[in-house]
């Protein structure tokens, strides 16, 4: 919480700094409120997942966007087999103290959520098309629970919970449907900073991004009749 308070103060400071340069009224006109629905598809140990997120922030001079985001796996992933080298051998069998192995059909529940601080830079701008680069730093938590399908009991050593620090970078191509609405798609990579090798190996994967962007300021101008629905 202290970290996010500091980040929020930095964000406010950047807005204040922008407003104090030159004519504050002209500068504020160049700042637009930013809101986006951000869906990030990826793989977790070769299983497709979808992270649903919301992003809010401010855009400066139509090129720089900074703000905060929240992402959630939504529903936990069930039904894939755990491959933990600490407790399982290559045949998905749990080893006993004597070294023998016991076949255990395992169901895993996986949950993941995080908050992020992001920055977007507009590389290329055209009338209808934009090319953006996005980088974000996130803090969240991952939960992994493994249960024995035969008796419903939890596998020893579970649930596992770990705080997650991550970096994500992506390139997005965006299309402006209306003056106030845009859609985009892109690719990137998620890198987990955790020392926990199991968590890192689970979530370090390429990502595919689908994005829906709304400009509340321009939408308000449309309703007031000051701007057209599309150009």
Secondary structure, DSSP 8 states (H G I E B T S, - for coil): -HHHHHHHHHHHHHHHHHHTSS-HHHHHHTEEEEEEEEEEEEEETTEEEEEEEEEEEEEETTTEEEEEEEEE--S-B-S-----TTTB-TTSEEE-TTS-EEE--EEEEEEEEEEEEEEEEEEEE-SSEEEEEEEEEEEEEEEEEEEETTT--B-TT--EEEEEEEEEEEEEEEEESSSSEEEEEEEEEEEE--S-HHHHHHH-EEEEEEEEEE-HHHHHHHHHTSS-S--
